[in-house]
C-alpha cells in the first residue's frame, strides 16, 4: 500500500531541493518503494497565495499524510510582516499542531569532507553525534511574551522560559532510548546554575536515568557544551537539550561538518509521525540558480524512510548512495574543493540516482 507524503517546498531554495529529493525517491518506485507525493504551499509562498503561512488546505493535506517532507521558509521580503504572518510561523504551527516534540539532528562528518570543516581534520574526522532538541515548549512558546512600555516609559521586551516535568520526561525517554541504540552515552545540556527552568530539567532527566542503567548519563552547562563542541566534539554521542539551547548547539554542530547544506533533521511525535527537513535556511541569494546542495534534503528523506515509514533498507541504500557520490568526488558549490567534480542541484540528484541503481544492479 502506498504511503502518502505531503511535500511542502516553501521558499528560496526549498522548491529546488525538494523537487530533486522527490526525483530520487521516485527512482526507487520500480524497486518497490510505493510513495505518493502531493505538494502544498507553506511559509512565504503560502502567504503570497492565501495570506497565511499555513493555510487550512496545507494543514489538511498534512493531516492525511504519513509524513511531511519540508523544504525551507523565509525571505527578506517578509521581514516586515506582522509576526503571526511571517513564514517561520507556518513551521512553528506545524510543530505545535502535530506535537512534534522530538527533533533529531545528526552531525556526521563524511571522510571525504573532513577537510571542509574549519576545525583541524583530526578533530572532526569520524564525528558522528546526534543532538536531540525538545521542539514544542521552552522560551519559543512560553507565555506571557511581548513588548510594552514599563513604568519609566521605556520599551521592554519579555519572553517566558517554561517547561513542565511531563514535557521534560518524554524527551528524556527519547534521549535514553536513542542512546541505547548507539554508544549508550547521553549528555544532558542545561543552565541549571542560573535558570530554575533548567534546574527542573536536570532533576527530571536524572530521575528518568534510573530506568536506563545501561546508559551513561552526564550533565553539562550550555556554555561549556558550546565550547566542547569545537574543542573535542567526538566526546559526545547523544546530546539532549531544550528548544533554545538545541537550536543554537545544532547549528554550531552543523559547521563541524563543513557545510550546513549537508545536515538533515527529523521532528517526531509519540506516534512516529514526522516532519523531515534539511537544517539549512532558504538561502534567497542563490534561489533559482541551480546551485543549492540537495544532499541534506535527500538525507532527511532517508530519515523519513527509517523513522516514519518503516523502510530501513531503503534508508540505508539512500545514505550509502550519498556516501558513494561524495567518495567519487562529486561536490556542490558549498563543499567544493580543488580537483572535484562540481555539480549543480539537479546533477547532484542525478548522481545519487545513478549510485542507487548501480548498487541495485549488482
C-alpha positions as MATLAB code, in Angstrom:
seq = 'XXXXXXXXXXXXXXXXXXXXXXXXXXXXXXXXXXXXXXXXXXXXXXXXXXXXXXXXXXXXXXXXXXXXXXXXXXXXXXXXXXXXXXXXXXXXXXXXXXXXXXXXXXXXXXXXXXXXXXXXXXXXXXXXXXXXXXXXXXXXXXXXXXXXXXXXXXXXXXXXXXXXXXXXXXXXXXXXXXXXXXXXXXXXXXXXXXXXXXXXXXXXXXXXXXXXXXXXXXXXXXXXXXXXXXXXXXXXXXXXXXXXXXXXXXXXXXXXXXXXXXXXXXXXXXXXXXXXXXXXXXXXXXXXXXXXXXXXXXXXXXXXXXXXXXXXXXXXXXXXXXXXXXXXXXXXXXXXXXXXXXXXXXXXXXXXXXXXXXXXXX';
ca = [
       0.000    0.000    0.000;
       1.348    3.418   -0.959;
       2.331    5.876    1.751;
       1.226    9.485    1.362;
       3.864   12.187    1.607;
       2.935   15.853    1.983;
       5.598   17.872    0.183;
       5.896   21.466    1.405;
       8.652   23.122   -0.673;
       8.352   26.571    0.906;
      10.589   29.457   -0.098;
      14.013   30.271   -1.501;
      15.893   27.119   -2.441;
      13.180   24.945   -0.864;
      11.374   24.180   -4.152;
      14.638   23.228   -5.889;
      15.902   20.822   -3.277;
      12.544   19.162   -2.605;
      11.971   18.653   -6.332;
      15.258   16.789   -6.608;
      14.641   14.859   -3.405;
      11.292   13.640   -4.750;
      13.021   12.620   -8.005;
      15.467   10.487   -6.040;
      12.673    8.802   -4.076;
      10.599    8.199   -7.202;
      13.561    6.467   -8.822;
      13.080    3.711   -6.225;
       9.461    3.110   -7.180;
      10.299    0.271   -9.632;
      12.064   -1.487   -6.771;
       9.017   -1.432   -4.523;
       9.108    1.885   -2.685;
       5.473    2.972   -3.001;
       5.127    6.658   -2.173;
       2.540    9.148   -3.365;
       3.504   12.816   -3.248;
       1.237   15.835   -3.033;
       2.552   19.388   -2.955;
       1.177   22.294   -0.934;
       2.297   25.818   -0.115;
       3.805   26.866    3.205;
       5.676   29.860    4.552;
       6.099   32.914    2.379;
       4.763   31.133   -0.681;
       1.565   30.346    1.225;
       1.284   33.908    2.450;
       1.572   35.127   -1.147;
      -1.239   32.765   -2.182;
      -3.550   32.817    0.819;
      -2.286   35.499    3.242;
      -1.478   32.733    5.738;
       1.874   30.909    6.199;
      -0.058   27.700    6.970;
      -3.384   27.639    5.090;
      -6.048   25.166    6.129;
      -5.673   23.270    2.832;
      -1.995   22.657    3.595;
      -2.738   21.584    7.150;
      -5.470   19.198    5.956;
      -3.073   17.623    3.456;
      -0.535   17.058    6.230;
      -3.182   15.527    8.488;
      -3.987   12.964    5.794;
      -0.315   12.134    5.133;
       2.041    9.559    6.603;
       4.912   12.064    6.781;
       5.852   15.594    5.761;
       8.814   16.420    3.523;
       9.680   20.065    4.121;
      11.901   22.464    2.202;
      12.651   25.828    3.798;
      10.840   29.041    4.641;
      11.622   32.718    4.830;
      12.933   35.632    2.847;
      13.759   39.308    3.385;
      10.570   40.413    1.638;
       8.552   39.001    4.538;
      10.506   40.562    7.418;
       8.112   43.488    7.789;
       5.000   41.327    8.109;
       3.227   41.062   11.479;
       4.853   38.209   13.397;
       1.870   35.786   13.094;
       2.056   36.086    9.304;
       5.793   35.570    8.880;
       6.897   32.418    7.010;
       8.522   30.819   10.051;
       5.181   30.780   11.841;
       3.941   28.168    9.378;
       6.674   25.788   10.528;
       6.153   26.586   14.202;
       2.427   25.950   13.864;
       3.053   22.588   12.192;
       5.333   21.568   15.047;
       2.744   22.564   17.617;
      -0.272   21.100   15.774;
       1.300   17.656   15.366;
       3.117   17.813   18.725;
       6.463   17.223   17.027;
       8.361   17.444   20.269;
      11.484   15.428   19.394;
      13.892   16.991   16.918;
      16.749   14.717   15.825;
      19.711   16.489   14.248;
      22.650   14.237   13.373;
      26.047   15.777   12.708;
      28.144   13.328   10.739;
      31.465   14.055    9.079;
      31.839   12.104    5.855;
      35.505   11.106    5.415;
      35.727   12.975    2.118;
      34.572   16.221    3.760;
      36.723   16.272    6.897;
      38.953   18.898    5.266;
      35.922   21.179    4.674;
      35.470   21.847    8.368;
      37.012   25.000    9.802;
      38.477   22.764   12.512;
      41.508   20.538   12.003;
      40.635   17.254   10.248;
      41.913   15.207   13.188;
      39.386   16.962   15.461;
      36.351   16.159   13.314;
      37.288   13.065   11.297;
      34.880   10.264   12.166;
      32.494   12.552   14.027;
      29.038   11.021   14.465;
      26.891   12.745   17.063;
      23.174   13.319   17.442;
      21.569   16.358   19.019;
      18.077   15.715   20.348;
      16.239   19.015   20.760;
      12.906   19.425   22.529;
      10.826   21.302   19.997;
       7.401   22.362   21.255;
       7.969   24.210   24.509;
      10.609   26.420   26.165;
      11.012   30.135   25.551;
       9.812   29.940   21.932;
       6.293   29.062   23.051;
       6.134   30.293   26.651;
       3.578   32.889   27.728;
       3.424   35.729   28.581;
       5.591   37.405   25.961;
       5.598   40.734   24.193;
       6.920   44.274   24.045;
       5.456   47.041   26.204;
       6.444   50.257   27.924;
       7.476   49.915   31.532;
       6.781   52.275   34.408;
       9.648   54.503   33.269;
       8.187   54.736   29.781;
      10.927   52.613   28.244;
      10.156   49.862   25.749;
      10.710   46.482   27.343;
      10.707   43.080   25.667;
       9.933   39.916   27.620;
       9.645   36.189   26.949;
       8.911   33.284   29.270;
      11.092   30.185   29.524;
       8.800   27.410   30.684;
       8.900   23.600   30.947;
       6.789   21.166   32.922;
       8.035   17.787   34.086;
       5.921   15.822   31.573;
       7.494   17.705   28.661;
      10.974   17.070   30.025;
      10.230   13.448   30.833;
       9.123   12.462   27.339;
      12.128   13.994   25.574;
      14.415   12.427   28.177;
      12.961    8.987   27.439;
      13.606    9.511   23.724;
      17.159   10.538   24.563;
      17.865    7.433   26.627;
      16.189    5.135   24.088;
      18.217    6.689   21.284;
      21.416    6.319   23.279;
      20.665    2.621   23.802;
      20.750    2.158   20.019;
      24.079    3.954   19.697;
      27.033    4.087   22.123;
      24.963    4.254   25.318;
      26.152    7.711   26.300;
      23.780   10.628   26.874;
      24.780   14.185   27.736;
      22.012   16.436   29.025;
      22.704   20.130   28.430;
      21.165   22.836   30.636;
      21.978   26.028   32.553;
      20.917   24.788   35.968;
      23.343   27.074   37.787;
      21.320   30.123   36.665;
      17.863   29.131   35.389;
      15.187   27.484   37.546;
      13.583   26.032   34.417;
      16.701   24.073   33.607;
      17.241   23.030   37.223;
      13.919   21.229   36.839;
      15.230   19.851   33.529;
      18.301   18.403   35.254;
      16.265   16.977   38.133;
      13.776   15.211   35.842;
      16.435   13.828   33.475;
      18.327   12.461   36.488;
      15.156   10.775   37.749;
      14.466    9.182   34.355;
      18.055    7.872   34.252;
      17.147    5.302   36.903;
      15.083    3.493   34.248;
      18.115    3.201   31.968;
      21.005    1.744   33.984;
      22.843    0.744   30.782;
      23.153    4.363   29.624;
      25.905    6.595   30.984;
      24.344    9.991   31.774;
      26.332   13.199   32.098;
      25.251   16.814   32.563;
      26.860   19.897   31.048;
      26.120   23.606   31.165;
      25.255   25.010   27.761;
      28.157   27.473   27.627;
      30.619   24.663   28.308;
      28.863   22.434   25.761;
      29.265   25.144   23.126;
      32.985   25.274   23.889;
      33.423   21.494   23.996;
      31.731   21.070   20.607;
      34.613   22.922   18.984;
      37.301   21.699   21.384;
      36.604   17.952   21.433;
      33.358   17.125   19.607;
      33.953   13.387   19.482;
      33.475   13.158   23.253;
      29.724   13.371   22.571;
      27.384   10.720   21.221;
      23.801   11.836   22.004;
      23.052   15.297   23.401;
      19.567   16.047   24.747;
      18.587   19.621   25.475;
      15.825   22.194   25.417;
      14.406   24.108   22.498;
      16.545   27.252   22.546;
      19.813   25.595   23.513;
      19.216   22.860   20.927;
      18.565   25.427   18.223;
      21.920   27.090   18.849;
      24.037   23.997   19.508;
      22.757   22.082   16.482;
      23.673   24.955   14.172;
      27.112   25.095   15.774;
      27.480   21.334   15.320;
      26.482   21.629   11.680;
      29.568   23.686   10.921;
      31.812   20.966   12.324;
      30.873   19.020    9.218;
      31.990   21.759    6.828;
      28.620   22.746    5.427;
      25.165   23.312    6.827;
      23.977   22.085    3.419;
      24.811   18.503    4.382;
      22.717   18.044    7.503;
      19.223   16.522    7.754;
      16.717   16.560   10.577;
      13.610   14.775   11.772;
      10.881   16.154   14.044;
       8.732   13.389   15.537;
       5.725   12.963   17.779;
       4.995    9.983   20.007;
       3.299    8.152   17.111;
       6.426    8.409   14.898;
       4.679   10.833   12.574;
       7.324   13.260   11.439;
       8.340   16.349    9.550;
      11.639   15.981    7.723;
      13.738   18.934    6.621;
      17.316   19.998    5.981;
      18.503   22.321    8.708;
      19.803   24.985    6.324;
      17.719   28.053    5.583;
      16.042   29.309    2.439;
      19.242   30.900    1.041;
      17.424   33.506   -1.076;
      20.716   34.748   -2.517;
      21.156   31.545   -4.550;
      17.489   30.619   -5.071;
      16.646   29.712   -8.649;
      20.286   29.414   -9.735;
      20.577   25.633   -9.509;
      23.450   25.893   -7.019;
      21.821   24.563   -3.852;
      23.045   21.347   -2.275;
      20.168   18.795   -2.252;
      22.004   16.221   -0.128;
      20.617   17.414    3.215;
      17.101   17.076    1.823;
      17.902   13.621    0.448;
      19.372   12.547    3.790;
      16.264   13.929    5.513;
      14.219   11.672    3.233;
      16.352    8.742    4.393;
      15.418    9.617    7.973;
      11.758    9.729    6.888;
      12.062    6.233    5.449;
      13.631    4.952    8.643;
      11.584    6.642   11.361;
       8.080    7.140    9.942;
       7.691    4.728    7.024;
       9.404    1.570    8.337;
      11.620    1.342    5.251;
      15.033    0.991    6.878;
      16.538   -0.946    3.965;
      15.749    1.845    1.516;
      17.052    4.394    4.043;
      20.358    2.519    4.251;
      20.633    2.450    0.466;
      19.945    6.149    0.160;
      22.610    7.030    2.719;
      25.068    4.676    1.030;
      24.400    6.343   -2.327;
      25.186    9.765   -0.847;
      28.443    8.424    0.560;
      29.303    6.954   -2.826;
      28.818   10.178   -4.791;
      30.949   12.057   -2.263;
      33.646    9.400   -2.441;
      33.515    9.759   -6.238;
      34.409   13.447   -5.989;
      31.003   14.982   -6.705;
      30.518   18.330   -4.986;
      28.126   21.259   -4.965;
      29.480   24.777   -4.523;
      29.238   24.770   -0.719;
      31.548   21.744   -0.383;
      33.710   22.347   -3.444;
      37.412   21.542   -3.355;
      40.261   21.512   -5.906;
      40.065   18.570   -8.284;
      36.447   17.732   -7.516;
      33.577   17.451   -9.969;
      31.332   20.464   -9.353;
      27.656   19.744   -9.882;
      24.503   21.813   -9.649;
      21.374   20.851   -7.750;
      19.802   18.634  -10.408;
      23.045   16.947  -11.429;
      23.856   16.046   -7.841;
      20.477   14.349   -7.576;
      21.228   12.544  -10.843;
      24.485   11.302   -9.343;
      22.650    9.927   -6.306;
      20.107    8.189   -8.549;
      22.926    6.652  -10.595;
      24.624    5.405   -7.439;
      21.367    3.855   -6.230;
      20.865    1.966   -9.455;
      24.468    0.876   -9.735;
      24.137   -0.735   -6.316;
      20.836   -2.451   -7.156;
      22.102   -3.873  -10.457;
      24.877   -5.846   -8.819;
];
